Amino acid sequence: MRAEALFSLQGQSAIVTGAANGLGLAMTEVLSANGANVTMLDIDPRVIDEAARLDPSRETVRAFICDVCDPDGLRRGIEGAFEANGRLDIVCANAGKGSGSGPLTEAGALANVTGESWSGILDLNLTATFHTLKYSVPLMRRRKYGRIIVTSSFAGLRGEALVGYAYSATKAAVANMVRHAAIELSLDNILINAIAPGPFRTNIGGGRMHESSTELAFAGRTRLKRIAEPDEVKGLTLLLASPASSYITGTVIPIDGGGYACG
């Protein structure tokens, strides 16, 4: 089979949460470039502008301003994408955010993690991901087909001194939720996998990944000694979204410059 057919998403319908920038925007770009009709969901109004940039006709790339922490709003966004395209094939449950400083700092120490900050990260990184699956899967079951990609993190696979408690805990939880869901969803030919990004140059953590000191600290955790650009998530996204991944489910795949593999 030629690569064009193996990785084609022609005519398929996709949803990407957290799509206004960073990894979510890169995921949207690669899915759209390979034939999918994509609905971008994000609380950031700039998602409208990004959708217009990718598709001025608004026919194959659409945007819906949506707070994924609002279950009813999230459900309406997912169902709206289904109604617009008559099907749902691909979901990238990507929305999330960092939780501040790591445990070796005063602000990030256990005693200083507030209940409010803990709950906020839990709601976005874990509960909203659960609801994304909950509302998407019944629509995929109608065709007995689906590809779900959940964004975890290398910090969910090991201890990581540079990230906060809530971020690490929630990203570990979504990784195991993917493994758990694969048991059920395989019965309907719905494949679910997680990617576990290492340090990428995105706006997570309030944009600190753009600071030179932070970049150097995270780069030192990788074997490639650099942080990644958002476009570097596109290859893995396309693999897991496409027919090429037909025998891959329940996995958590690091994309971290070798940091996890080499400790």
Backbone bond lengths (Angstrom), bond angles and torsions (degrees), N, CA, C in turn:
res aa  C-N    CA-C-N  psi(-1)  N-CA   C-N-CA  omega(-1)  CA-C   N-CA-C  phi
1 M - - - 1.458 - - 1.521 109.50 -
2 R 1.321 116.94 135.94 1.452 121.20 179.58 1.521 110.39 -75.51
3 A 1.335 115.17 152.92 1.463 120.62 -177.72 1.522 111.74 -57.35
4 E 1.334 117.19 -35.22 1.462 120.41 -178.55 1.525 111.46 -59.13
5 A 1.321 116.74 -38.36 1.457 120.48 179.40 1.525 111.41 -80.74
6 L 1.308 116.40 -38.22 1.458 120.96 -176.42 1.526 112.16 -63.63
7 F 1.328 115.89 -33.71 1.468 120.18 -176.11 1.531 113.00 -111.58
8 S 1.318 117.40 9.86 1.461 119.82 -178.66 1.518 111.47 -72.71
9 L 1.329 115.40 138.35 1.466 122.39 174.59 1.521 110.39 -116.63
10 Q 1.308 116.21 20.93 1.459 121.39 -173.66 1.525 111.95 -55.00
11 G 1.333 115.18 125.48 1.454 120.96 176.91 1.506 115.28 81.90
12 Q 1.331 118.08 -4.66 1.455 119.80 -178.89 1.530 110.60 -83.17
13 S 1.311 115.18 161.06 1.462 122.38 -178.27 1.522 109.07 -115.65
14 A 1.338 116.22 131.82 1.467 121.15 -175.18 1.526 110.79 -130.88
15 I 1.314 114.70 152.85 1.464 123.18 171.97 1.519 107.68 -124.52
16 V 1.330 116.64 137.22 1.461 122.03 173.74 1.517 107.90 -127.98
17 T 1.336 117.76 122.89 1.466 120.75 174.86 1.529 109.02 -94.02
18 G 1.322 114.97 153.28 1.461 119.26 -174.92 1.514 111.16 62.62
19 A 1.348 115.41 44.08 1.464 121.00 -167.36 1.521 114.84 -94.47
20 A 1.320 118.56 -1.93 1.464 119.83 -172.83 1.517 113.61 -73.86
21 N 1.317 117.63 -21.67 1.469 119.57 -178.32 1.526 109.30 -161.21
22 G 1.307 116.53 179.57 1.450 122.60 173.12 1.519 114.03 59.81
23 L 1.331 116.18 -138.93 1.455 121.02 -176.89 1.518 111.84 -64.40
24 G 1.329 117.99 -37.16 1.451 120.57 -179.64 1.517 112.30 -63.40
25 L 1.316 117.10 -39.63 1.457 120.81 177.31 1.525 110.57 -67.22
26 A 1.324 117.41 -41.58 1.467 120.87 177.20 1.523 110.87 -62.23
27 M 1.326 117.32 -41.17 1.471 120.96 177.15 1.524 110.72 -61.36
28 T 1.319 116.13 -44.77 1.460 120.39 178.22 1.524 110.85 -58.54
29 E 1.313 116.39 -44.79 1.459 120.62 -177.73 1.520 111.86 -61.25
30 V 1.331 117.62 -44.79 1.473 119.06 -176.16 1.523 111.15 -73.61
31 L 1.314 118.04 -35.41 1.465 119.65 177.32 1.526 110.78 -65.53
32 S 1.323 115.83 -44.82 1.456 120.33 179.33 1.527 111.73 -64.50
33 A 1.322 116.88 -41.90 1.465 121.08 -177.99 1.519 112.44 -63.92
34 N 1.332 116.48 -21.87 1.467 120.35 -178.46 1.523 113.01 -107.93
35 G 1.333 116.09 20.81 1.455 120.01 166.68 1.508 117.91 108.79
36 A 1.334 118.13 -7.46 1.463 119.26 -176.71 1.526 111.82 -80.25
37 N 1.319 115.86 148.24 1.460 122.12 165.92 1.528 106.62 -86.98
38 V 1.325 116.62 122.31 1.468 120.63 -170.54 1.527 110.94 -116.72
39 T 1.319 115.44 133.42 1.461 122.11 170.22 1.520 108.24 -107.32
40 M 1.328 115.25 120.91 1.461 122.25 -178.68 1.529 109.07 -94.92
41 L 1.325 116.97 125.96 1.460 122.05 177.74 1.521 109.37 -114.89
42 D 1.336 116.09 129.30 1.468 119.58 179.07 1.516 108.85 -164.46
43 I 1.318 116.26 148.75 1.463 120.83 175.46 1.522 111.29 -76.50
44 D 1.334 117.34 -18.76 1.458 123.38 -178.67 1.532 109.45 -79.12
45 P 1.333 118.91 120.68 1.478 120.68 -179.31 1.520 113.85 -59.51
46 R 1.332 117.54 -18.82 1.464 119.39 179.22 1.520 112.47 -64.03
47 V 1.332 116.67 -12.93 1.460 119.41 178.10 1.524 110.91 -61.16
48 I 1.341 117.56 -29.91 1.462 121.62 178.20 1.524 110.18 -64.48
49 D 1.328 116.27 -44.43 1.464 120.77 179.88 1.520 111.46 -65.70
50 E 1.324 116.83 -39.10 1.467 119.47 -179.65 1.528 110.82 -66.59
51 A 1.322 116.51 -39.00 1.460 119.32 177.65 1.520 110.70 -63.68
52 A 1.332 116.88 -41.09 1.461 120.68 179.25 1.521 110.92 -66.10
53 R 1.325 117.40 -35.25 1.468 120.35 177.73 1.525 110.66 -65.53
54 L 1.324 117.00 -42.70 1.460 120.57 -177.57 1.523 112.14 -73.06
55 D 1.331 116.53 -32.89 1.459 120.25 -178.17 1.524 109.22 -148.90
56 P 1.332 117.38 89.34 1.470 119.81 -178.74 1.522 113.60 -57.14
57 S 1.333 117.39 -24.10 1.465 120.33 -179.88 1.523 112.73 -76.03
58 R 1.324 116.74 -16.30 1.470 123.52 -176.91 1.534 111.69 60.52
59 E 1.326 118.12 25.84 1.456 121.32 -178.33 1.525 113.03 -97.35
60 T 1.340 117.29 -35.71 1.463 119.85 -177.09 1.525 113.15 -111.20
61 V 1.328 116.90 -16.38 1.464 121.12 174.20 1.515 107.75 -129.01
62 R 1.314 115.72 119.92 1.459 121.87 -179.54 1.524 109.00 -122.99
63 A 1.317 115.54 159.27 1.459 120.34 179.01 1.515 110.32 -129.93
64 F 1.326 115.04 146.23 1.457 122.00 179.49 1.526 106.78 -137.30
65 I 1.336 116.41 117.72 1.460 119.96 178.04 1.526 108.14 -73.44
66 C 1.312 115.68 120.56 1.460 119.87 -167.30 1.524 109.87 -151.64
67 D 1.308 116.38 130.92 1.462 122.24 170.94 1.526 107.09 -90.06
68 V 1.328 116.69 107.47 1.467 119.37 -175.96 1.524 112.09 -65.69
69 C 1.340 116.96 -14.77 1.464 119.85 176.85 1.525 112.30 -80.48
70 D 1.324 116.79 -7.18 1.458 122.43 174.33 1.526 107.27 -98.00
71 P 1.326 118.59 102.58 1.471 120.43 -174.17 1.520 113.82 -55.50
72 D 1.331 117.81 -40.00 1.461 119.90 -178.86 1.526 111.12 -68.02
73 G 1.337 116.80 -41.83 1.452 120.10 178.09 1.518 111.69 -65.51
74 L 1.308 116.39 -39.88 1.466 120.73 177.70 1.526 110.52 -63.62
75 R 1.310 116.86 -44.72 1.466 120.46 178.75 1.522 110.73 -60.15
76 R 1.340 117.34 -42.65 1.464 120.32 179.63 1.529 110.81 -63.34
77 G 1.336 117.13 -39.33 1.461 120.06 178.44 1.514 112.34 -64.16
78 I 1.320 116.54 -43.22 1.470 121.09 -179.96 1.526 110.75 -67.64
79 E 1.327 116.17 -45.41 1.458 119.36 179.65 1.525 111.62 -67.00
80 G 1.330 117.16 -32.83 1.458 120.47 176.61 1.515 111.81 -64.17
81 A 1.328 117.08 -39.19 1.458 120.80 176.93 1.517 110.62 -64.77
82 F 1.314 115.98 -40.47 1.467 119.96 178.49 1.528 110.96 -64.07
83 E 1.309 116.55 -44.65 1.465 120.26 -178.83 1.526 111.71 -65.26
84 A 1.322 117.11 -36.10 1.461 120.53 -178.57 1.517 111.88 -67.92
85 N 1.326 116.79 -33.02 1.464 120.76 -174.16 1.527 114.08 -112.36
86 G 1.333 116.98 -10.76 1.453 120.02 178.94 1.511 114.49 75.20
87 R 1.326 116.95 9.14 1.458 120.79 -178.98 1.529 108.58 -167.91
88 L 1.317 116.66 163.74 1.458 122.27 173.37 1.524 107.52 -141.12
89 D 1.321 115.76 117.38 1.459 121.43 -175.23 1.522 113.83 -112.32
90 I 1.328 117.14 -34.48 1.465 121.87 -170.95 1.518 109.13 -133.11
91 V 1.312 116.62 133.66 1.463 121.73 173.84 1.523 108.62 -131.23
92 C 1.316 115.67 126.43 1.468 121.63 171.75 1.517 107.23 -108.01
93 A 1.329 116.54 102.80 1.461 122.38 179.31 1.524 107.26 -86.68
94 N 1.314 114.98 85.57 1.462 121.34 -168.33 1.526 114.15 -109.40
95 A 1.323 118.45 -20.03 1.465 120.55 -173.41 1.522 111.47 -58.09
96 G 1.320 115.12 136.84 1.462 120.42 178.95 1.509 110.13 176.74
97 K 1.327 115.41 173.40 1.456 119.58 176.62 1.522 109.71 -154.79
98 G 1.336 114.80 164.04 1.459 121.10 179.11 1.515 111.39 -78.47
99 S 1.339 114.66 170.24 1.469 119.15 -176.93 1.522 112.24 -122.46
100 G 1.346 116.25 25.71 1.452 118.48 174.03 1.516 114.07 91.47
101 S 1.305 115.04 -155.52 1.457 122.80 -170.22 1.521 112.98 -68.86
102 G 1.321 115.20 156.52 1.444 121.87 180.00 1.515 113.56 -77.35
103 P 1.335 117.10 175.04 1.463 121.74 -171.24 1.527 115.02 -71.84
104 L 1.317 118.09 -10.93 1.459 119.96 178.92 1.526 112.65 -90.95
105 T 1.328 116.83 1.73 1.460 121.23 176.50 1.520 109.43 -102.81
106 E 1.315 116.78 160.60 1.461 120.17 179.50 1.532 110.90 -63.64
107 A 1.338 116.27 -43.70 1.467 119.79 -177.52 1.517 112.05 -67.25
108 G 1.337 117.59 -31.19 1.450 121.17 -175.82 1.511 115.01 -94.06
109 A 1.341 118.03 -1.26 1.464 120.87 -179.55 1.530 110.79 -66.36
110 L 1.325 116.00 153.41 1.465 121.36 -177.54 1.525 113.29 -48.30
111 A 1.323 116.42 -45.47 1.458 120.43 -174.62 1.518 112.31 -65.43
112 N 1.319 117.47 -20.44 1.460 120.61 -175.27 1.522 113.99 -106.46
113 V 1.328 118.07 4.48 1.464 120.89 174.47 1.519 107.93 -81.10
114 T 1.323 117.36 116.49 1.460 120.77 -176.30 1.524 111.46 -81.35
115 G 1.316 114.95 154.41 1.454 119.42 176.76 1.514 112.01 -61.88
116 E 1.311 117.06 -35.46 1.467 121.21 -179.57 1.525 111.23 -65.78
117 S 1.334 116.52 -45.20 1.466 118.90 -179.31 1.527 110.54 -68.46
118 W 1.326 116.88 -38.81 1.468 120.82 178.03 1.529 110.61 -60.71
119 S 1.324 116.94 -48.23 1.461 121.38 -177.56 1.520 111.69 -65.09
120 G 1.338 116.79 -37.70 1.457 120.21 -179.56 1.516 112.52 -63.52
121 I 1.325 116.74 -42.68 1.465 120.55 178.17 1.521 110.44 -69.41
122 L 1.318 117.01 -39.26 1.470 120.87 178.03 1.531 110.32 -60.16
123 D 1.324 116.60 -44.01 1.465 120.75 -178.92 1.522 111.59 -62.23
124 L 1.322 116.85 -43.80 1.463 119.87 -175.81 1.524 112.43 -79.91
125 N 1.311 117.28 -51.99 1.465 119.97 -171.98 1.524 113.96 -76.18
126 L 1.313 117.31 -29.77 1.464 120.19 -175.51 1.525 112.70 -111.84
127 T 1.334 117.00 -59.23 1.456 119.40 -174.54 1.525 112.02 -64.22
128 A 1.323 117.43 -41.92 1.465 119.75 178.81 1.521 111.31 -65.82
129 T 1.320 117.59 -33.34 1.469 120.29 175.32 1.520 110.08 -65.34
130 F 1.323 116.70 -43.52 1.467 120.40 176.15 1.528 111.20 -57.36
131 H 1.330 116.72 -46.37 1.455 119.87 -179.28 1.533 111.69 -66.97
132 T 1.315 117.64 -32.96 1.465 120.07 175.90 1.526 109.98 -60.32
133 L 1.320 116.59 -43.37 1.465 120.22 176.95 1.528 110.67 -66.95
134 K 1.308 116.45 -44.88 1.461 121.28 -175.79 1.518 112.15 -58.16
135 Y 1.333 117.15 -40.87 1.463 120.40 -176.40 1.533 112.44 -87.31
136 S 1.308 117.87 -19.73 1.464 120.93 -178.54 1.527 112.49 -86.70
137 V 1.308 116.39 -40.77 1.468 120.35 -172.24 1.532 113.29 -58.56
138 P 1.342 120.60 -43.58 1.470 118.22 179.40 1.527 113.04 -59.54
139 L 1.326 117.48 -31.78 1.462 121.00 179.20 1.526 111.05 -73.58
140 M 1.330 116.75 -34.83 1.461 120.60 176.24 1.530 111.08 -69.98
141 R 1.308 116.06 -34.39 1.467 119.99 -177.60 1.532 112.15 -63.48
142 R 1.299 117.18 -21.89 1.466 119.71 -179.41 1.529 111.21 -63.35
143 R 1.340 116.79 -28.09 1.462 120.34 -179.92 1.534 111.70 -111.42
144 K 1.340 116.36 1.94 1.468 120.70 -178.76 1.531 110.56 54.51
145 Y 1.337 114.20 45.92 1.469 118.94 -179.91 1.517 108.70 -159.09
146 G 1.319 116.04 141.97 1.453 119.33 173.23 1.511 112.38 -177.88
147 R 1.320 113.92 155.02 1.464 122.47 173.60 1.529 107.08 -131.42
148 I 1.311 117.06 121.03 1.463 122.16 178.98 1.517 108.74 -118.97
149 I 1.321 116.01 130.39 1.461 122.63 178.21 1.526 107.54 -121.54
150 V 1.305 117.05 119.88 1.463 122.98 179.61 1.519 109.13 -107.76
151 T 1.315 116.35 134.99 1.464 120.14 178.03 1.518 109.97 -88.62
152 S 1.327 115.68 109.32 1.465 122.37 171.92 1.537 107.32 -96.92
153 S 1.302 118.93 -136.84 1.464 122.54 178.82 1.518 109.14 -169.59
154 F 1.328 115.46 152.53 1.461 119.27 172.02 1.520 110.29 -58.82
155 A 1.336 117.19 -26.94 1.467 120.90 178.95 1.520 111.99 -73.27
156 G 1.338 116.96 -11.21 1.457 120.19 174.19 1.511 112.83 -90.95
157 L 1.341 116.78 -2.42 1.457 121.45 -178.49 1.521 112.74 -108.57
158 R 1.320 116.44 -12.41 1.465 120.67 -178.04 1.523 108.28 -158.09
159 G 1.317 116.78 168.32 1.453 119.79 171.72 1.519 109.79 -69.37
160 E 1.329 116.91 139.04 1.457 120.66 -178.67 1.528 109.36 -141.15
161 A 1.326 116.02 112.28 1.461 120.98 -172.38 1.517 114.05 -68.84
162 L 1.320 117.58 -13.96 1.465 119.67 -174.46 1.520 114.18 -94.06
163 V 1.330 118.52 -0.19 1.468 120.26 -179.81 1.522 110.14 -124.28
164 G 1.327 114.78 162.92 1.459 120.52 -175.79 1.518 113.83 -79.14
165 Y 1.325 115.12 163.05 1.469 121.79 -178.75 1.529 112.40 -57.57
166 A 1.321 116.83 -49.05 1.457 119.78 -174.01 1.526 111.30 -65.18
167 Y 1.314 116.84 -39.29 1.466 119.99 179.64 1.526 110.52 -63.23
168 S 1.313 116.43 -49.74 1.460 120.78 -179.22 1.527 111.10 -60.14
169 A 1.329 116.35 -44.35 1.467 120.31 -177.71 1.526 111.82 -65.32
170 T 1.328 117.05 -43.82 1.463 119.34 -177.70 1.523 111.35 -70.27
171 K 1.308 117.57 -35.18 1.463 119.13 -179.50 1.537 111.25 -72.59
172 A 1.318 117.03 -30.24 1.466 119.45 171.91 1.522 110.03 -67.91
173 A 1.317 116.05 -39.08 1.468 120.15 -178.83 1.525 111.46 -65.42
174 V 1.336 118.37 -43.29 1.471 118.48 -178.82 1.525 110.67 -68.46
175 A 1.329 117.39 -31.02 1.468 119.30 176.87 1.524 110.28 -62.41
176 N 1.324 117.19 -42.49 1.463 119.15 179.79 1.522 111.55 -75.40
177 M 1.329 117.55 -29.19 1.460 120.15 175.15 1.525 110.43 -62.65
178 V 1.329 116.64 -37.14 1.462 120.86 176.76 1.526 110.43 -62.09
179 R 1.315 117.45 -46.52 1.468 120.77 179.10 1.525 110.48 -60.59
180 H 1.321 115.30 -41.66 1.466 121.06 -178.21 1.527 110.39 -66.55
181 A 1.334 116.29 -46.08 1.464 120.67 -177.95 1.521 111.70 -65.14
182 A 1.319 117.26 -31.29 1.470 120.07 -178.96 1.528 111.36 -59.98
183 I 1.318 117.37 -30.45 1.459 121.30 179.77 1.523 110.37 -62.82
184 E 1.317 116.06 -45.24 1.470 121.02 -178.83 1.525 112.31 -77.22
185 L 1.323 116.89 -46.67 1.464 120.74 -169.18 1.521 112.96 -72.76
186 S 1.329 116.97 -21.65 1.464 119.34 178.62 1.524 111.60 -60.58
187 L 1.329 117.21 -25.31 1.465 121.39 179.76 1.529 111.94 -64.24
188 D 1.347 116.13 -21.82 1.463 121.25 -178.79 1.527 112.27 -115.21
189 N 1.331 116.36 20.25 1.463 120.57 179.43 1.527 112.07 58.52
190 I 1.311 115.98 34.10 1.467 121.67 173.73 1.520 106.87 -105.93
191 L 1.298 116.60 116.28 1.454 122.35 -177.69 1.525 109.38 -97.49
192 I 1.318 116.40 134.38 1.457 120.95 -178.70 1.520 109.19 -130.76
193 N 1.317 115.88 130.50 1.454 122.50 179.39 1.516 109.49 -141.27
194 A 1.312 115.46 160.21 1.463 120.77 176.17 1.516 109.52 -117.17
195 I 1.316 115.23 146.76 1.457 120.51 166.71 1.520 106.65 -104.27
196 A 1.311 116.40 147.43 1.458 121.80 -179.33 1.522 108.64 -122.87
197 P 1.336 116.68 83.53 1.468 119.24 -177.32 1.521 111.95 -66.60
198 G 1.310 114.40 143.34 1.452 121.42 165.98 1.520 108.75 -84.71
199 P 1.313 117.60 -148.57 1.468 119.63 -177.54 1.527 111.82 -74.74
200 F 1.316 115.60 119.82 1.460 123.60 175.59 1.529 108.97 -118.82
201 R 1.308 115.88 151.17 1.462 120.59 179.46 1.538 109.07 -81.42
202 T 1.321 115.97 81.49 1.460 122.57 179.68 1.525 108.91 -126.13
203 N 1.332 115.46 -174.80 1.464 120.39 -179.76 1.527 113.08 -92.09
204 I 1.334 117.15 7.31 1.455 119.27 179.41 1.530 109.88 -60.65
205 G 1.319 115.56 146.80 1.459 119.22 -178.68 1.510 113.13 71.74
206 G 1.338 116.43 29.40 1.459 119.64 177.97 1.509 114.06 73.54
207 G 1.320 116.72 18.70 1.458 120.22 177.51 1.514 114.66 88.41
208 R 1.325 117.79 9.46 1.465 118.56 -176.17 1.522 113.04 -68.38
209 M 1.351 117.25 -16.16 1.462 118.86 177.20 1.523 111.94 -69.16
210 H 1.328 117.04 -10.00 1.462 120.59 176.11 1.531 111.72 -90.80
211 E 1.325 117.48 -4.90 1.462 121.21 179.94 1.524 109.44 -86.16
212 S 1.326 116.46 136.98 1.465 120.23 -173.98 1.524 112.45 -62.30
213 S 1.327 117.95 -37.84 1.469 119.83 -178.72 1.525 111.16 -66.96
214 T 1.340 115.91 -40.49 1.465 120.43 178.03 1.519 110.49 -67.56
215 E 1.321 116.05 -41.77 1.462 119.98 179.10 1.527 110.95 -59.63
216 L 1.310 117.27 -44.66 1.466 120.35 179.99 1.525 111.32 -63.62
217 A 1.329 116.77 -40.05 1.463 120.32 -179.16 1.514 111.23 -63.96
218 F 1.320 117.18 -46.04 1.465 120.82 -179.56 1.522 111.75 -71.91
219 A 1.333 117.55 -37.89 1.465 120.60 179.72 1.524 110.68 -59.70
220 G 1.324 116.08 -35.10 1.452 120.20 179.49 1.510 113.77 -66.79
221 R 1.348 117.38 -15.38 1.458 121.48 177.99 1.534 112.06 -83.87
222 T 1.323 118.17 -7.84 1.457 121.92 -176.73 1.527 110.52 -106.48
223 R 1.327 116.41 161.38 1.461 120.68 175.14 1.523 111.28 -80.89
224 L 1.326 116.87 -23.86 1.467 120.01 179.15 1.516 112.08 -85.66
225 K 1.328 116.87 -7.04 1.465 123.73 173.85 1.523 113.24 58.22
226 R 1.329 114.72 39.86 1.459 120.62 174.69 1.517 108.73 -158.15
227 I 1.328 115.76 162.87 1.447 118.64 171.44 1.529 108.06 -96.83
228 A 1.326 115.97 160.11 1.461 121.22 -172.41 1.527 111.43 -93.50
229 E 1.321 114.87 156.78 1.458 121.93 171.58 1.531 108.59 -90.37
230 P 1.335 118.42 150.01 1.467 120.33 -178.61 1.524 114.32 -52.73
231 D 1.327 117.87 -34.75 1.469 120.19 -179.27 1.524 112.40 -60.01
232 E 1.338 117.47 -20.43 1.458 119.81 -176.72 1.526 113.40 -75.40
233 V 1.325 117.04 -4.21 1.467 120.20 174.02 1.527 111.46 -88.55
234 K 1.321 117.10 -9.64 1.469 120.26 -171.65 1.529 113.09 -65.71
235 G 1.316 118.04 -41.26 1.459 119.91 -177.30 1.510 112.79 -61.98
236 L 1.329 116.69 -46.63 1.457 120.58 179.82 1.526 111.12 -67.22
237 T 1.328 116.05 -38.23 1.463 119.61 177.19 1.521 110.88 -59.92
238 L 1.322 116.46 -47.17 1.464 120.19 -178.71 1.524 110.98 -63.94
239 L 1.319 117.69 -40.85 1.462 120.49 177.36 1.523 110.87 -56.86
240 L 1.328 116.84 -51.84 1.465 120.51 -173.98 1.519 112.68 -73.32
241 A 1.329 118.05 -21.03 1.457 121.28 179.26 1.518 113.14 -88.43
242 S 1.305 117.59 -13.57 1.460 122.30 -168.16 1.530 112.72 -104.10
243 P 1.335 116.82 171.96 1.467 120.47 174.49 1.527 113.06 -59.37
244 A 1.329 117.62 -19.44 1.462 120.75 -179.42 1.526 112.72 -63.27
245 S 1.339 117.40 -18.65 1.472 120.52 -177.59 1.518 112.53 -98.61
246 S 1.312 117.82 26.31 1.467 121.68 -169.74 1.527 115.09 -62.84
247 Y 1.332 118.40 -13.10 1.473 120.62 -179.85 1.529 110.68 -125.22
248 I 1.320 115.98 27.05 1.462 121.19 -179.01 1.520 108.53 -121.38
249 T 1.309 117.75 116.21 1.458 121.34 173.64 1.522 109.71 -154.89
250 G 1.335 115.27 151.50 1.460 121.29 178.99 1.515 114.52 74.62
251 T 1.333 117.30 17.01 1.453 119.97 -178.04 1.525 111.46 -101.26
252 V 1.309 115.82 158.90 1.462 123.25 171.66 1.527 105.66 -125.05
253 I 1.319 116.17 113.33 1.462 120.97 -171.11 1.526 110.28 -108.63
254 P 1.333 117.73 113.65 1.471 119.38 176.03 1.527 110.74 -67.46
255 I 1.321 115.08 140.77 1.454 121.74 169.96 1.528 105.32 -133.74
256 D 1.338 113.54 81.82 1.470 119.66 -162.69 1.515 114.08 -142.02
257 G 1.327 117.21 21.87 1.457 118.76 177.99 1.520 114.30 66.61
258 G 1.338 116.62 21.19 1.462 120.33 177.93 1.503 114.91 87.05
259 G 1.335 117.10 6.42 1.461 119.46 -177.37 1.505 114.21 -63.88
260 Y 1.335 117.68 -45.72 1.458 121.19 -178.36 1.513 111.52 -69.11
261 A 1.329 117.13 -43.03 1.457 120.89 -176.97 1.519 112.32 -62.76
262 C 1.320 115.44 -32.60 1.464 119.47 -174.71 1.525 113.00 -104.10
263 G 1.324 115.57 8.48 1.463 119.34 177.53 1.502 114.49 69.37
